[in-house]
Amino acid sequence: MTDQGETGEAITILLVEDDAPTCWRLQDALVKAAYEVRTAGSLGEARSALAASAPRVLLTDLRLPDGHGVELIRETRRRFPDTEIMVISALGDEESVISAITVGATGYLLKDAFPTDIATTVRDLVAGHSPISASIARFIVRRTQNSAEPPPGPALNTAKLTPREIDILWGIAKGFSYAEIASHLGLSRQTVPGHIKNIYRKLEVHTRSEAVFEAVQQGLIKL
């Protein structure tokens, strides 16, 4: 079975990993699932690959021989906002996690807690989920719980989100896929990405994680 995007074309992946055995293992699993995979072993090679064409998915390590993966995530998010980005790294410290998510990663997997089926994980990412290793998820929850509570009283809604956009944002916060959000709200699956782009624009953010954080801070949703 071929994994395809909304246009019916095979999903393209840029895999950035400097450890050859890890790269081969991931590439093999993804190619067997009928993804189109290009590989890069450094920041420079990844930039050259991106200059040739934008992938649907970027899978990247953070510790690269000629730079940091966060630079690549930031550049990719700015140039290709529709590309899904997931980190695959041994780095699970606070600085690495927050930096990657802040600049645009929508998934974060630790190499020591790697899923047995990377192809399914990528499929979930493209469907609108945010695959995150359990220890990373717990860390993010603790960080959110320890952040300042939103001020009492009515929601601020300084971004002027519509009730529909707030409903969609709640679905994002709960980890629903685009298809699930559409089903719950009685929308067409094709309209959800457009609503989400409007939400990002109004909140002045670039990722699902940033959107949820801003919404919680403004009291628009509660987790």
HELIX and SHEET records of a PDB file:
HELIX    1   1 ALA A   20  LYS A   32  1                                  13    
HELIX    2   2 LEU A   43  ALA A   52  1                                  10    
HELIX    3   3 GLY A   69  ARG A   79  1                                  11    
HELIX    4   4 GLU A   94  VAL A  103  1                                  10    
HELIX    5   5 LYS A  111  ALA A  113  5                                   3    
HELIX    6   6 ILE A  118  VAL A  126  1                                   9    
HELIX    7   7 ALA A  134  ASN A  146  1                                  13    
HELIX    8   8 PRO A  163  ALA A  173  1                                  11    
HELIX    9   9 TYR A  178  LEU A  185  1                                   8    
HELIX   10  10 ARG A  189  THR A  191  5                                   3    
HELIX   11  11 VAL A  192  LEU A  203  1                                  12    
HELIX   12  12 ARG A  208  GLN A  217  1                                  10    
SHEET    1   A 5 GLU A  36  ALA A  40  0                                        
SHEET    2   A 5 THR A  12  VAL A  16  1                                        
SHEET    3   A 5 VAL A  57  THR A  60  1                                        
SHEET    4   A 5 GLU A  84  SER A  89  1                                        
SHEET    5   A 5 GLY A 107  LEU A 110  1                                        
SHEET    1   B 2 ARG A  63  LEU A  64  0                                        
SHEET    2   B 2 GLY A  67  HIS A  68 -1                                        
END                                                                             
